[in-house]
Amino acid sequence: MKPFLFKINALAKNILILIQPHVILSFLIQPFAFFAHFLSLTKWIAQQPTKGVYKDAFSLFRNYEHRYDLYNYVINREQLKNAEIIYIEMGVCGGGSFKWWMENNQHAQSQFHGFDTFEGLPENWGYFFKNGDMHAAVPELADSRGHFYKGLFQDTLVPFLTTSNIKEKRKVIHLDADLFSSTLFSLSMLYPYLQKGDIIFFDEFNVPNHEYLAYKIFTESFYVNLELMGSVNNYYQAAFIVK
């Protein structure tokens, strides 16, 4: 019976390839993909534990200041204020979160590395943000522990990783890349350097086709166990620890 079903499956697939249904139905690709990923996201949220996990109150509107409450929770829980860390931020823009971590970690040997094109998004993001949106000048830093790397992640992250000794140090990774492609690339390249106890923040986690999808593919493909530490703005910002 099973070989017969295999043949029927192959026959149906070959017929569909022949008739090319996308010619008529391609307009369904984006809405169907969004809906499928959104269902996956809400299912994931429903499965998350609540005990020992920081979470702000439900709100119909986002308050971006709440992400600093999440940072405070993590930095206090993990006792990071005076610990040596390597902070890596993918997507700096104006540098608000980057400067917050520099100001709130006082260890002299900590390192802070920020990556951004500083020329805006390299591709469209959803329906509202276009290629080139969210460009910003490279922020000025008075703290010598901080460094910025201008350009596409695909051009700047790999050279940094191959010349830096970051594997044995505690890392705080802040993913504010927005895009699926940028987020998945960053996670994939950082994977060999991850250690238990490293912390990963997502700044637009609940966007189904982008950061959430990158998280899902990364954790399922690389078998990485990321445990939720907390979230704010209805999971728009989320923090995880590598287990």
Buried (B, 14 or more C-beta within 10 A) or exposed (E): EEEEEEEEEEEEEEEEEEEEEEEEEEEEEEEEEBEEBBEBBEEBBEEEEEEEBBBBEEEEEEEEEBBBBBBBBBBEBBEBEEBEBBBBBBBBBEBEBBBBBBEBBEEEEBBBBBBBBBBBBBEEBBEEBEEEEBEBEEBEBEEEBBEBBBBBBEEBBEEBBEEBEBEEBBBBBBBBBBBBBBBBBBBBBBEEBBEEEBBBBBBBBBBBBBBBBBBBBBBEEEEBEBEBBBBBBBBBBBBBBBE
